Each structure stands twice: as structure tokens, then as C-alpha cells.
Amino acid sequence: MKLLILPRYIFPIFLLLSVLVANNQQTITILGENNNFLGKADILKTEQYYLSVNDFGKIIGSGSFVNHKTEKIVIYIDNLKIKLSSNIAFIVIDDKTYQMGSKLIKSNDEYYVPIDDFFKILSIHGSNNHSIDYTTMSIALNSKIKKVEKSVPTVDLTKEKNKWEFNTIIIDPGHGGKDPGSIGYRGTKEKDITLDVAKRLAKKIQKNLRVKTILTRDEDVWMRIQDRTRLANDKNGRLFISIHANSVEDRRASGFETYMIGTNKNAAAVRIAARENAVLDLEGANSTKLTDEDLITATMAQSGFAKQSEQFAALVQEEMDKRLQSKNRGVKQAGFYVLMGASMPNVLIELGFISNPNEEKKLNSSSYRDMLATSIYYAILKYQKILND
């Protein structure tokens, strides 16, 4: 009997919700040069006004491009490429990331951005000086930013070039001190492997390249993850390399792989990242679990370094594949906390599986560790050549 009565209540509730949405959904007029009418865009009114990015893209003539799988939308305004993501407060304009006060809203396959934040960020980035009038419900796009003639300052070209020169590499030996990392079947500690390979790599760079190398730790000491990336940023690093050794329950697993920051849903990658992130427990953090929003935010914030990070990661895999008799597991993405704060191209290298008895034996070999360091060194050489071309 209850099943028969239930629909009587569903319809009025559905009707009420439809009325509420209809009341909240309005339109706003878009005006162009000389206040000529360009079109009307849908808006939502909650605690503030939200503009339909889809409509705005159509009205200004460039259209919008939506990735339904990742729930991202891209539009072009004044030759600017603007990327937004559903339920995220960050906006990426030509690879620069800005934060809005509120998140993007997705409703019925349309994306709505907080109007005031959106146009304020456009103005900060240097686009047109847009004006908004909520009395007449209109947005005027007709006033350009006036260029003020100023005397051209003398630019120190050498100083400007040095800002981008590939002159400092940060090498991060994973774990250390009270954090041993993973421990192999024979008792090998990850922290010892990573430190030895890092030192070997630093020596090769210092001997052959005019590039400064800085180790986040050069002895068996514990260091918080956030202090590692803070050091890298303070020293103006141009490349951040975090070195680790892998471990899983299946002792047959073997091979080397290189990671970038990202939201890959690969179950194995997620487990490996969770293991490496477990060090947060030692730091007194409340949780070692990073949300998808955390990772999306970090990925967007580092979007300007993504290309270089991917290039270097591929070179590491290529050079290791040449020298090691081990499985090439490729370049992957995952949510490694140690990569989130580095404001430079950055990767995390898993040298091999310490949980595999045969691979643990290799990792304990001085010659094998030297091959690992040599592989990373040659990847750096090739990467430097790419930057200089």
C-alpha cells in the first residue's frame, strides 16, 4: 500500500523543486562595443550570481569546449584560453592559476561561474575592463584598459635570463631517520637505498655539469615532507627529483617507474601513493588521505610545469630501460604529497621493488645503484639539451 501512495508525494515535491530552480534561473544581457546587444546568458542566483560559461562562450563567438568525462570546460576570451572544472574554485588562464571565492557549479550540463570573481580575475590577468550592472542585469564588454605611456625601464637581460636558467637541481632521498620507508625481505631499508643513489647522482652532476645540486637530506635524518618542497622552492630549484623504492604485498612485482602529480585512478598507483604518503602519520597529520579535489587543485597549480615534468619522466624511463635488466613500468600519475608543493618540474622515481627478493638483492648492489644514478644523470643531460634547444 505504501508503494502505491508514495508517487502522490513525489510529484508535488518534484514540481516544487522545478519552481524553485526556475525562480533561481534568470538571464543577463551581454553588451559589446558601443553597448550593442550581443546576447543573453543564463545565470543562477543563490547567495550570489553565477554566469553560464557555456552561454558566454557562444555569445562572445569562440564557443565552449566541454570534456564530459573530466567535467572541465574551456572557453576563449580576448585570445585567452580559460579552463574551469566542476566543483573547483580554481581557474586556469593561459597556464596561470587563480582562485575564485566560490566553486564552479554544474547544473544540467551547463557550467556556472561566480560572476564577480570571474570578471575580477579576467581584469587581473589583463583582459578587457568589464563592467557589471545588477540593476539592469547587464555585463558590458566595451571598455578597454587604457594603455598609459611610460618610460621604458632598463632591463638587465642577464638577470632576467638567470631567472629561468637551468642551474639548480633538488634531489630528494625519500624517507630517513625515524622513517625507514619500506623494508625488504632481507631487512633492506628504503631510506638507505634512496640516500645512496641520491649521493651518487649528485656527485655525477657536480663533476660533469655546471649545475648546482642540493640534497634535501645528506645523512640519515628525518625530514618533514613540506620542508623538502619548501627547501626546493627557497633554493629556486629548476627540477625536483624525489627518489624512492617500491613495495607491495605481491613479491613477484618488479620494475622501475616514474610518477608525476595527478589524479590517475589506477588502483596500483593509488596504493603506492598511499604507502609513500603514510609518512604524514609521523608528522602528526590528521589524515594521510588526499581528496580528488586536493589532487585536482595541485595538478592545476602545477599545470605550467606539466610538460617539462612529463618530458623528464619519459627520459628517466628511457635511460633506465637501456641499462637495467628489469621491467619498464612506464610513466604514471598519482597523488604523491611530496610533489604537491614543488613550484618547478618534478617527478618521483621508484627505483625498483624492495619487496621482491631478487630486486632487493640488486638494490643492495653498489654497481646496480651506480647504474640507477647514471641513468638518472643521463636523463638530466638530455633534459638540459631539450631546454637549451
C-alpha positions as CSV (number, residue, x, y, z in Angstrom):
1,M,0.0,0.0,0.0
2,K,2.9,2.4,0.8
3,L,4.4,1.8,-2.6
4,L,1.1,3.0,-4.2
5,I,0.8,6.1,-2.1
6,L,4.5,7.2,-2.5
7,P,4.1,8.7,-6.0
8,R,1.4,11.0,-4.8
9,Y,4.1,12.8,-2.7
10,I,6.9,12.6,-5.2
11,F,5.1,14.7,-7.9
12,P,4.3,17.7,-5.7
13,I,7.9,17.7,-4.4
14,F,9.3,17.5,-7.9
15,L,7.0,20.3,-9.0
16,L,8.2,22.5,-6.1
17,L,11.8,21.9,-6.9
18,S,11.2,22.8,-10.5
19,V,9.6,26.0,-9.5
20,L,12.5,26.9,-7.2
21,V,15.1,26.2,-9.9
22,A,13.0,28.3,-12.4
23,N,12.9,31.2,-9.9
24,N,16.7,31.0,-9.4
25,Q,17.5,30.8,-13.0
26,Q,17.4,34.1,-14.9
27,T,19.3,35.8,-17.7
28,I,21.7,38.6,-18.0
29,T,22.4,40.8,-21.1
30,I,25.8,40.8,-22.7
31,L,26.7,44.1,-24.3
32,G,29.6,44.7,-26.6
33,E,31.3,47.8,-28.1
34,N,29.2,50.9,-28.0
35,N,26.8,49.0,-25.8
36,N,25.5,47.0,-28.7
37,F,23.4,43.9,-27.8
38,L,25.4,40.6,-28.1
39,G,23.0,38.1,-26.5
40,K,21.6,36.9,-23.2
41,A,23.2,34.3,-21.0
42,D,21.6,32.1,-18.3
43,I,22.5,32.9,-14.7
44,L,21.8,31.2,-11.4
45,K,21.1,33.2,-8.2
46,T,22.0,31.6,-4.9
47,E,23.9,33.6,-2.3
48,Q,25.4,35.4,-5.4
49,Y,25.0,35.5,-9.2
50,Y,26.6,32.7,-11.4
51,L,27.0,33.1,-15.1
52,S,26.6,30.2,-17.6
53,V,30.1,29.7,-19.1
54,N,28.5,27.7,-22.0
55,D,26.3,30.7,-23.0
56,F,29.0,33.2,-22.5
57,G,31.4,31.2,-24.8
58,K,28.7,31.2,-27.5
59,I,27.9,34.9,-27.2
60,I,31.5,36.1,-27.5
61,G,31.9,34.0,-30.6
62,S,34.5,31.4,-29.6
63,G,32.2,28.8,-28.2
64,S,32.9,26.4,-25.3
65,F,34.6,23.0,-25.3
66,V,33.4,20.5,-22.6
67,N,35.1,17.3,-21.5
68,H,32.2,15.4,-20.0
69,K,34.4,12.7,-18.6
70,T,36.6,15.1,-16.5
71,E,33.8,17.7,-16.2
72,K,36.0,20.5,-17.5
73,I,35.1,23.4,-19.8
74,V,37.3,25.6,-21.9
75,I,36.4,29.0,-23.5
76,Y,38.5,31.6,-25.2
77,I,38.1,35.3,-24.4
78,D,40.3,38.0,-26.0
79,N,42.7,35.3,-27.2
80,L,43.0,33.9,-23.6
81,K,42.5,30.2,-23.0
82,I,40.4,29.8,-19.9
83,K,39.9,26.4,-18.2
84,L,37.5,25.6,-15.4
85,S,36.5,22.4,-13.6
86,S,33.2,21.4,-12.0
87,N,33.1,22.0,-8.2
88,I,36.5,23.6,-8.2
89,A,37.3,27.2,-7.2
90,F,40.4,27.4,-9.4
91,I,40.5,28.9,-12.8
92,V,43.4,28.5,-15.2
93,I,44.1,31.3,-17.7
94,D,47.0,30.6,-20.2
95,D,48.6,28.2,-17.7
96,K,48.3,30.7,-14.8
97,T,46.1,29.6,-11.9
98,Y,43.8,31.8,-9.9
99,Q,41.5,31.1,-7.1
100,M,37.9,32.3,-7.0
101,G,35.9,32.8,-3.8
102,S,33.4,30.1,-4.8
103,K,33.4,26.9,-6.8
104,L,32.2,26.3,-10.3
105,I,28.6,24.9,-10.3
106,K,27.5,22.3,-12.8
107,S,23.7,22.1,-13.5
108,N,22.0,20.3,-16.3
109,D,25.3,20.0,-18.3
110,E,25.9,23.8,-18.0
111,Y,28.7,25.3,-16.0
112,Y,28.1,28.3,-13.9
113,V,30.9,30.6,-12.6
114,P,30.6,33.3,-9.9
115,I,30.2,36.4,-12.0
116,D,32.1,38.9,-9.8
117,D,35.1,36.6,-9.2
118,F,35.3,35.6,-12.8
119,F,35.5,39.1,-14.2
120,K,37.7,40.3,-11.4
121,I,40.3,37.6,-12.3
122,L,40.0,38.5,-16.0
123,S,40.8,42.1,-15.2
124,I,43.8,41.0,-13.0
125,H,45.1,38.8,-15.8
126,G,44.9,41.8,-18.2
127,S,41.8,41.2,-20.3
128,N,39.1,43.8,-21.1
129,N,37.8,46.1,-18.3
130,H,34.4,44.6,-18.0
131,S,31.6,46.3,-16.1
132,I,28.6,44.6,-14.3
133,D,25.3,46.2,-13.5
134,Y,22.9,44.1,-11.5
135,T,20.2,46.8,-11.6
136,T,19.8,46.4,-15.3
137,M,21.2,42.8,-15.3
138,S,23.8,43.5,-17.9
139,I,27.6,43.0,-18.5
140,A,29.4,45.5,-20.7
141,L,32.5,44.3,-22.6
142,N,33.0,47.6,-24.4
143,S,35.7,49.4,-22.3
144,K,39.3,48.5,-23.0
145,I,42.1,49.0,-20.5
146,K,43.8,52.3,-21.3
147,K,47.5,52.0,-22.0
148,V,49.5,54.6,-20.2
149,E,52.7,55.6,-21.9
150,K,55.6,55.2,-19.5
151,S,59.3,55.4,-19.9
152,V,60.7,52.1,-20.8
153,P,62.8,50.8,-17.8
154,T,66.3,49.4,-18.4
155,V,66.1,45.6,-18.3
156,D,69.1,43.6,-17.0
157,L,69.0,40.8,-19.6
158,T,71.5,38.7,-17.7
159,K,69.4,38.8,-14.6
160,E,66.2,38.0,-16.5
161,K,67.9,35.1,-18.2
162,N,69.1,33.7,-14.8
163,K,65.6,33.6,-13.6
164,W,64.9,30.7,-16.0
165,E,68.4,29.2,-16.3
166,F,68.6,25.5,-15.6
167,N,71.1,25.9,-12.8
168,T,69.8,24.1,-9.7
169,I,68.5,20.6,-9.2
170,I,66.9,19.4,-5.9
171,I,67.5,15.7,-5.2
172,D,65.2,14.3,-2.5
173,P,66.2,10.9,-1.0
174,G,62.9,9.6,0.3
175,H,62.3,8.9,4.0
176,G,65.1,8.9,6.5
177,G,65.7,8.9,10.3
178,K,62.7,7.5,12.2
179,D,61.0,6.8,8.9
180,P,62.8,3.8,7.3
181,G,60.3,3.7,4.4
182,S,59.7,0.2,3.1
183,I,61.7,-2.7,4.5
184,G,62.7,-5.6,2.2
185,Y,62.6,-9.4,2.9
186,R,66.3,-9.3,3.8
187,G,65.9,-6.2,6.0
188,T,67.0,-3.6,3.5
189,K,65.6,-0.2,4.3
190,E,64.3,2.1,1.6
191,K,65.8,5.2,3.3
192,D,69.4,3.7,2.8
193,I,68.9,2.9,-0.9
194,T,67.5,6.3,-1.7
195,L,70.2,8.2,0.1
196,D,73.0,6.2,-1.6
197,V,71.6,6.7,-5.1
198,A,70.9,10.4,-4.4
199,K,74.5,10.9,-3.3
200,R,75.9,9.1,-6.4
201,L,73.7,11.2,-8.7
202,A,74.7,14.4,-7.0
203,K,78.4,13.6,-7.5
204,K,77.9,12.8,-11.2
205,I,76.2,16.1,-11.7
206,Q,78.7,18.1,-9.8
207,K,81.6,16.5,-11.6
208,N,80.3,16.9,-15.2
209,L,77.7,19.8,-15.2
210,R,77.7,23.4,-14.3
211,V,74.5,22.8,-12.3
212,K,74.2,23.2,-8.5
213,T,72.8,20.1,-6.7
214,I,71.0,20.3,-3.4
215,L,70.0,17.2,-1.4
216,T,67.0,17.6,0.9
217,R,69.0,15.4,3.3
218,D,72.6,14.1,3.0
219,E,72.5,11.8,6.0
220,D,70.1,9.5,7.9
221,V,67.8,12.1,9.3
222,W,64.1,12.5,9.3
223,M,62.6,15.5,7.4
224,R,59.0,16.5,7.0
225,I,57.6,16.4,3.5
226,Q,56.6,20.0,3.5
227,D,60.1,21.0,4.5
228,R,61.5,19.2,1.5
229,T,59.5,21.1,-1.1
230,R,59.9,24.4,0.9
231,L,63.7,23.9,0.6
232,A,63.4,23.3,-3.1
233,N,61.4,26.5,-3.6
234,D,63.6,28.6,-1.3
235,K,66.7,27.4,-3.3
236,N,65.0,28.3,-6.6
237,G,65.2,24.7,-7.9
238,R,64.7,24.1,-11.6
239,L,64.0,20.4,-11.2
240,F,62.8,18.4,-8.2
241,I,63.7,14.6,-8.2
242,S,62.3,12.5,-5.3
243,I,63.9,9.1,-5.1
244,H,62.1,6.1,-3.7
245,A,61.9,2.2,-3.7
246,N,58.7,0.4,-4.3
247,S,56.9,-2.2,-2.1
248,V,53.7,-4.3,-2.5
249,E,52.3,-7.4,-1.0
250,D,53.0,-9.4,-4.2
251,R,56.7,-10.3,-4.0
252,R,56.7,-11.1,-7.7
253,A,56.1,-7.4,-8.6
254,S,59.2,-5.9,-10.2
255,G,60.4,-3.0,-12.3
256,F,61.0,0.8,-12.2
257,E,58.6,3.6,-12.8
258,T,58.4,7.4,-12.7
259,Y,55.5,9.4,-11.4
260,M,54.0,12.8,-11.9
261,I,51.4,14.5,-9.8
262,G,47.9,13.7,-11.0
263,T,44.6,12.0,-10.4
264,N,45.1,8.7,-12.1
265,K,42.6,6.2,-10.8
266,N,44.9,3.2,-11.4
267,A,44.4,1.1,-8.3
268,A,48.1,0.1,-8.1
269,A,49.2,3.7,-8.4
270,V,46.8,4.8,-5.7
271,R,48.1,2.1,-3.3
272,I,51.7,3.1,-4.0
273,A,51.0,6.8,-3.4
274,A,49.1,5.9,-0.2
275,R,52.1,4.0,1.1
276,E,54.5,6.8,0.4
277,N,52.1,9.4,1.9
278,A,51.8,7.3,5.1
279,V,54.8,9.3,6.4
280,L,52.3,12.0,7.2
281,D,51.4,9.9,10.3
282,L,54.8,10.7,11.7
283,E,54.2,14.4,11.1
284,G,51.1,14.4,13.3
285,A,48.7,15.0,10.3
286,N,45.1,14.1,10.9
287,S,44.7,12.1,7.7
288,T,47.0,10.7,5.0
289,K,44.2,10.5,2.5
290,L,44.2,13.2,-0.2
291,T,40.9,14.0,-1.8
292,D,40.3,14.2,-5.5
293,E,39.8,18.0,-5.1
294,D,43.3,18.2,-3.4
295,L,44.9,16.5,-6.3
296,I,43.0,18.4,-9.0
297,T,44.0,21.6,-7.3
298,A,47.6,20.6,-7.1
299,T,47.6,19.4,-10.7
300,M,46.1,22.7,-11.9
301,A,48.6,24.7,-9.8
302,Q,51.4,22.9,-11.4
303,S,50.0,22.9,-14.9
304,G,52.7,25.3,-16.0
305,F,55.3,22.6,-15.2
306,A,53.4,19.5,-16.5
307,K,55.0,19.4,-19.9
308,Q,58.6,19.5,-18.6
309,S,57.8,17.0,-15.8
310,E,56.4,14.6,-18.3
311,Q,59.4,15.1,-20.6
312,F,61.9,14.4,-17.8
313,A,59.9,11.4,-16.5
314,A,59.9,9.8,-20.0
315,L,63.7,10.4,-20.3
316,V,64.3,8.7,-16.9
317,Q,62.3,5.6,-18.0
318,E,64.2,5.6,-21.4
319,E,67.6,5.8,-19.8
320,M,66.9,3.1,-17.1
321,D,65.4,0.8,-19.8
322,K,68.8,1.0,-21.6
323,R,70.8,-0.1,-18.6
324,L,68.7,-2.2,-16.3
325,Q,67.6,-5.8,-16.7
326,S,64.3,-5.0,-15.2
327,K,60.7,-4.3,-16.2
328,N,59.9,-0.8,-17.5
329,R,56.6,0.1,-15.9
330,G,56.4,3.5,-17.6
331,V,55.4,7.0,-16.6
332,K,52.3,7.3,-14.4
333,Q,50.3,9.8,-12.4
334,A,49.3,9.6,-8.7
335,G,48.8,11.8,-5.7
336,F,52.2,11.9,-4.1
337,Y,52.2,14.5,-1.3
338,V,55.9,15.3,-1.7
339,L,55.3,16.5,-5.3
340,M,52.4,18.8,-4.4
341,G,54.4,21.8,-3.1
342,A,57.3,21.9,-5.6
343,S,57.0,25.0,-7.8
344,M,59.1,23.6,-10.6
345,P,59.1,20.5,-12.9
346,N,59.1,17.5,-10.5
347,V,59.0,13.7,-10.6
348,L,59.1,10.8,-8.1
349,I,61.2,7.8,-9.2
350,E,60.5,4.3,-7.9
351,L,63.9,2.6,-8.4
352,G,62.5,-1.0,-8.0
353,F,60.6,-3.2,-5.7
354,I,62.3,-3.8,-2.4
355,S,59.6,-6.3,-1.6
356,N,60.8,-8.5,-4.4
357,P,63.7,-10.7,-3.0
358,N,65.6,-10.7,-6.3
359,E,65.2,-6.9,-6.9
360,E,66.1,-6.3,-3.2
361,K,69.4,-8.1,-3.9
362,K,70.0,-5.9,-6.9
363,L,69.3,-2.7,-4.9
364,N,71.8,-3.8,-2.3
365,S,74.5,-4.0,-5.1
366,S,76.8,-1.0,-5.3
367,S,77.2,-1.4,-9.1
368,Y,73.4,-1.6,-9.6
369,R,72.9,1.6,-7.5
370,D,75.5,3.3,-9.7
371,M,73.6,2.3,-12.8
372,L,70.5,3.8,-11.4
373,A,72.3,7.0,-10.6
374,T,73.9,7.0,-14.1
375,S,70.5,6.5,-15.8
376,I,69.0,9.5,-14.0
377,Y,72.1,11.6,-14.7
378,Y,71.8,10.9,-18.5
379,A,68.1,11.7,-18.3
380,I,69.2,15.1,-16.9
381,L,71.7,15.6,-19.7
382,K,69.0,15.0,-22.3
383,Y,66.5,17.2,-20.5
384,Q,69.0,20.0,-20.3
385,K,69.6,19.7,-24.1
386,I,65.9,20.0,-24.7
387,L,65.7,23.1,-22.6
388,N,68.6,24.7,-24.5
389,D,67.3,23.9,-28.0
